[in-house]
């Protein structure tokens, strides 16, 4: 699943948690941290970090490291994908 072809994106988003991750980050006001998202969508912190890393490689999310705190930001590409997935659901 490390390749960035269409199959890996389909495989990733056939699960609920990746969609919920994008939605939680998009809906949050202020700074978003992996631990906050983990609690919000009831998912393990390790899995959320793995998804964030993968989505960052796909340019769907961006991680901003400021003062040793990593905040997660959804990119325009991530917002577009979230909108498309929301229409399907």
Secondary structure as UniProt FT lines:
FT   HELIX           6..12
FT   TURN            13..14
FT   HELIX           16..27
FT   HELIX           34..40
FT   TURN            41..42
FT   HELIX           45..57
FT   TURN            58..59
FT   STRAND          61..66
FT   TURN            67..68
FT   STRAND          69..74
FT   HELIX           76..88
//
